[in-house]
Each structure stands twice: as C-alpha cells, then as structure tokens.
Amino acid sequence: MGLHDFAAGETGRGPSIPSDLSNNPRAGQWSSRRMSHGMIADYKRLLMTDGEGIRCSLYVSGCPFHCKDCYNASIWDFQAGRPYDERLESQIMEDMSLDYVQGITFLGGEPLLNTGVLLPLARRIRERFGHSKDIWCWTGYTWEELMRPGETDDKRKLLDLIDILVDGRYIATLHDSLLQFRGSSNQRIIDVPRSLRAGSVVVWPKLHDQKRFIPEIYGKDRSAGEGAAS
C-alpha cells in the first residue's frame, strides 16, 4: 500500500508532519459526511488506560491515515464493526452517570471523521453533565492541520466540546513506551479550551511521562531490598 502526501509543499502542519509513514491530507480532503458509515468498532466501560481517571471509551470505525504499525489497523475500514444506535447511547449515558466515572474518550479509527456520531453524543453529554464529566479524544490530525483554512467545520464543532485532544499520527520510528497516553513522541496531549483561547497549542498541565520503564524500577527496588535483608 502506497502512502501519500496530498498537501506536498505545505509547511507548518505540526510536529513531524508530513510523515512518510502515514497518509497526509489536504485541508478538507477527508470528511465525516463523505466517509463515515456511523459504525462503532468497540465500546469499553470503566477503563483507566484511555485518559485520566476511570473512563468509558468509544472506538469509532474508519481511518484513512494508515499509520505504519498502527495498533488499531483492523478498524481502518469505515464499514467495520456495528452501527451506532440508541441502545448503545443509552448505555453510555447510564455509565457516564456513575459518580466515579470521570469522563469519556473518543478513539478509533478516526473520531474527527465520525462527527455524525460523536457530535450529537458530545452535545448530549454536555447538556446532561455540563463540565462535571470530561471528554478526551485521540486524532491522527495535528492541531495545526485542524486550524487550517478549508478544514471542514464539523471538526471544529466537535473540538469545541472536547477537553483534551491527543493529536498527531502514530510514527513508528518515534515510538516511546514511556510516554503518557500516547505512542510516539511527536504526539501531544493538548488542553483544548486553553489552546483555543491562546490561539496556539497549550499542553495538558498534568503531563507526566515516565523516565524509566516501571518493571525496571520495581526490579531495582526489589534487588536493593533483598540486598539489605541479607
């Protein structure tokens, strides 16, 4: 499969973009209206891996970025999975009402190319819970790409409802297992409301990447303890 830079020559598209390990779109080239089939790959309840706190995670189907070594390549197909329906939405709203659930995370696939599903859901969450629950979202787009003139307005409408955006393609050569909530070092955890007010990227203030692999730390501590005991 050949990968393409559809905006060749364009600059200022964000960290490590364009990448020769993914497709790189022009502004407005891809849209939910043309590509999404309203399909859901998975819904997971009460996780602690897809953002801060205990969360619900909704995985939408379809992604044209086609990042090399993508963890979720099985759901690049926009017709994979099952249709989003009222029954699933009712389950999501019921789960979100639990006191210990901090919020919901949109993943995929590409959430910003499934706004037909996610915009109404995000609006319903805001109407019912206000900002007592937060909304995280992963996207292959960079912040700079989303701010380009000519990008479809539904993306910005969803962005206006999101608290935290993890942006950028997964770039296999920049993989780092010590990063918090992301796979490669070009990706950022962005505070969306602050960034929109500032007109530039503001990184999530709670960012805390590991310095060493946790099992390595535990192993060293265990060895030290055994040495002291002897």
C-alpha positions in Angstrom: 0.0 0.0 0.0 1.4 3.3 -1.0 1.3 6.3 1.4 0.8 9.8 0.0 1.4 13.4 1.0 -1.7 15.0 -0.5 -0.5 18.5 0.6 3.0 18.4 -0.7 4.9 21.6 -0.2 2.6 22.9 2.6 4.5 23.8 5.8 3.6 24.3 9.4 1.5 21.2 9.7 2.7 20.3 13.2 5.4 18.1 14.7 6.9 15.5 12.3 4.3 16.2 9.6 4.3 15.3 6.8 5.4 11.7 7.6 6.4 9.1 5.1 4.9 6.6 7.4 1.3 7.7 7.0 -1.0 9.5 4.6 -1.1 13.3 4.9 -4.3 15.0 3.8 -5.0 18.4 2.4 -7.4 20.7 4.4 -10.9 19.4 3.9 -9.9 16.4 1.8 -11.5 13.9 4.2 -14.8 14.5 5.8 -17.3 12.5 8.0 -20.1 13.3 5.6 -18.4 11.5 2.7 -16.6 8.7 4.6 -18.3 7.7 7.8 -20.9 4.9 7.9 -21.7 5.6 11.6 -20.0 2.4 12.7 -18.6 1.5 16.1 -15.7 -0.9 16.5 -16.0 -1.2 20.3 -17.3 0.3 23.5 -15.4 -0.3 26.7 -16.6 0.5 30.2 -14.6 1.6 33.2 -11.1 1.8 31.9 -8.0 3.7 33.3 -5.8 3.4 30.2 -7.5 5.9 27.8 -7.0 9.1 29.7 -7.2 10.4 33.2 -9.3 8.6 35.8 -11.9 6.0 35.3 -13.4 6.4 31.8 -15.7 5.0 29.2 -14.1 4.6 25.7 -15.9 4.6 22.4 -13.9 3.3 19.4 -15.3 4.5 16.0 -14.6 2.7 12.8 -12.6 4.1 9.9 -9.3 5.8 9.4 -7.5 6.9 6.2 -4.2 8.0 7.8 -3.0 4.3 7.7 0.0 4.9 10.0 2.6 2.2 9.7 2.4 -0.3 12.6 -0.9 1.2 13.8 -2.2 -0.7 16.8 -5.8 -0.5 15.5 -5.3 -1.2 11.8 -8.1 -3.8 12.0 -10.6 -0.9 12.1 -9.3 1.3 9.3 -12.4 0.2 7.4 -15.2 2.6 7.8 -17.7 -0.3 7.5 -16.1 -2.4 10.2 -18.0 -3.1 13.4 -21.7 -2.4 14.2 -23.9 0.6 13.7 -24.1 3.2 16.5 -27.7 3.1 17.9 -29.9 4.4 20.7 -29.3 1.3 22.8 -25.6 1.9 22.9 -26.0 5.6 23.6 -28.3 4.8 26.5 -25.7 2.5 27.9 -23.1 5.2 27.5 -25.2 7.8 29.3 -26.0 5.3 32.1 -22.3 4.6 32.5 -21.4 8.2 32.5 -23.8 8.9 35.3 -21.8 6.8 37.7 -20.1 9.1 40.3 -16.7 7.5 39.9 -16.6 7.8 36.1 -14.5 10.9 35.2 -15.5 11.1 31.5 -15.5 9.6 28.1 -12.8 9.0 25.5 -13.3 9.0 21.7 -10.8 6.8 19.8 -10.7 4.8 16.7 -10.3 4.7 13.9 -10.5 8.5 13.4 -13.0 10.3 15.7 -12.9 13.6 13.7 -14.1 11.6 10.6 -17.1 10.3 12.6 -18.6 13.5 13.7 -22.1 12.4 12.7 -22.0 10.0 15.7 -19.8 12.0 18.1 -21.2 15.5 17.8 -24.7 14.6 18.9 -23.3 12.4 21.7 -20.9 15.0 22.9 -23.7 17.6 22.9 -26.0 15.3 24.9 -23.2 14.7 27.4 -22.7 18.4 27.9 -26.4 19.1 28.2 -26.8 16.4 30.9 -23.5 16.7 32.8 -22.1 20.1 31.9 -18.4 20.0 32.6 -18.6 17.7 35.5 -17.5 15.0 33.1 -14.6 15.5 30.7 -14.2 14.4 27.1 -10.9 13.2 25.7 -10.2 12.5 22.0 -7.4 10.9 20.0 -6.9 12.0 16.4 -4.4 11.5 13.6 -4.7 15.1 12.7 -2.4 17.6 14.3 -3.7 20.8 15.9 -2.2 22.9 13.2 -4.0 20.8 10.5 -7.3 21.2 12.3 -6.8 25.0 12.3 -6.1 25.3 8.6 -8.4 27.3 6.4 -10.6 25.0 4.4 -10.9 22.3 7.0 -14.5 21.0 7.4 -16.4 22.9 10.1 -17.8 19.8 11.8 -14.2 19.0 13.1 -14.1 22.4 14.8 -17.6 22.0 16.3 -16.5 18.7 17.9 -13.2 20.2 19.1 -15.2 22.9 20.8 -16.8 20.2 23.0 -13.6 18.4 23.8 -11.4 19.0 26.9 -8.3 17.1 26.0 -7.0 16.2 22.5 -4.2 13.7 21.8 -3.0 14.8 18.4 -0.9 13.6 15.5 -0.1 10.4 13.6 1.5 7.4 15.2 5.0 7.5 13.8 6.7 4.1 14.3 10.2 5.5 14.3 9.3 7.8 17.1 7.7 5.1 19.3 8.4 5.5 23.0 6.8 3.2 25.6 7.5 5.7 28.4 5.1 8.3 27.1 1.9 9.0 28.9 -1.3 8.2 26.9 0.4 8.2 23.5 2.6 6.0 21.4 5.2 8.3 19.6 7.0 11.4 20.7 5.5 13.7 18.0 2.0 13.3 19.6 0.9 15.9 22.2 -1.7 15.9 25.0 -3.4 19.3 24.4 -5.7 21.3 26.7 -8.3 22.3 24.1 -10.1 25.2 25.8 -6.8 26.9 26.8 -5.4 26.3 23.3 -8.5 27.8 21.6 -8.2 30.9 23.9 -4.5 31.2 23.3 -4.6 30.6 19.6 -1.8 28.1 19.9 -1.1 24.7 21.5 -1.2 24.6 25.3 0.0 21.2 26.6 -2.1 19.5 29.3 -0.7 20.7 32.6 -0.8 17.3 34.2 1.6 15.7 31.6 3.9 13.3 33.3 6.0 11.0 31.1 7.9 8.2 32.7 11.7 8.4 32.8 12.3 4.7 33.2 10.2 1.5 32.4 8.2 0.7 35.6 9.2 -3.0 35.8 12.9 -1.9 35.7 12.3 0.5 38.6 10.5 -2.2 40.6 13.2 -4.8 39.9 15.9 -2.4 41.1 14.0 -1.6 44.2 13.4 -5.3 44.9 17.1 -6.1 44.5 18.1 -3.3 46.8 15.6 -4.6 49.4 16.9 -8.2 49.1 20.5 -6.9 49.5 19.6 -5.0 52.7 17.9 -8.1 54.1 20.9 -10.2 53.6 
